[in-house]
Amino acid sequence: MKTIDSQAVQHMLDQWKDIELYLQMEMTTGAYAAHMDSTKFTASTFVKNGKVRFHQGSIAGSGPYRVGLKTETGWVYSEGLTHWAEESADVLVLAGYDSEGKLIVGLQLSRQPF
């Protein structure tokens, strides 16, 4: 993965407006951290193969970044994104890593299920 190129990500989001996509989102503060240190609070969220169609998609910030997808009925929002991988024209992978290189947040969009 490489550092986010916000213009390239915005270009992909613009191309995917009003197209039904598959969404994968995850967030963790270290779901397994409590095994090593019981004083650590852990939280996590995971969605795989949720369908989303957005009318407006934008990336904002100067790093870490945030991505918002405005749907017909609300918003999908992810913050803390630092890296990206454009695996193909049909898949966008965004991730946020902490200072130790551990994954904190992920947002993936694809034309095909994950």
C-alpha positions, 0 to 999 in steps of 0.5 A, spaced: 500 500 500 502 507 498 500 513 501 493 516 499 493 520 493 487 524 494 486 526 487 486 519 484 481 517 490 477 522 488 477 521 481 475 513 482 469 516 487 467 520 481 467 515 476 463 510 481 457 515 482 450 512 482 453 505 481 451 499 486 457 497 489 459 492 494 462 495 501 467 492 506 468 497 512 472 495 518 475 499 524 478 496 530 482 499 536 485 493 537 480 487 538 486 483 540 490 488 545 486 486 551 489 479 551 496 482 552 494 488 556 487 487 560 487 495 561 486 496 554 479 498 551 477 495 545 472 496 540 471 494 533 466 494 527 466 490 521 461 490 514 462 485 509 459 485 502 454 491 504 451 494 498 451 501 497 450 506 491 452 513 493 450 520 489 456 524 492 463 521 494 468 525 497 475 525 500 477 530 505 483 532 509 490 533 508 492 526 511 489 522 515 483 523 510 476 522 511 471 519 505 464 520 505 459 517 501 452 520 500 447 515 499 439 516 498 438 515 505 444 517 509 451 517 509 457 512 509 463 515 513 470 513 514 476 517 518 483 516 519 485 513 512 492 513 510 494 508 505 490 506 499 491 500 493 488 501 487 488 493 485 484 494 479 479 499 476 473 495 479 476 495 486 478 501 491 482 499 498 483 504 503 486 503 510 488 507 516 494 505 520 497 507 527 504 509 528 506 502 529 503 500 523 497 496 525 491 497 521 485 501 525 480 503 519 479 500 512 474 502 507 473 498 501 469 498 495 468 493 489 464 492 483 464 484 485 463 481 492 469 480 497 
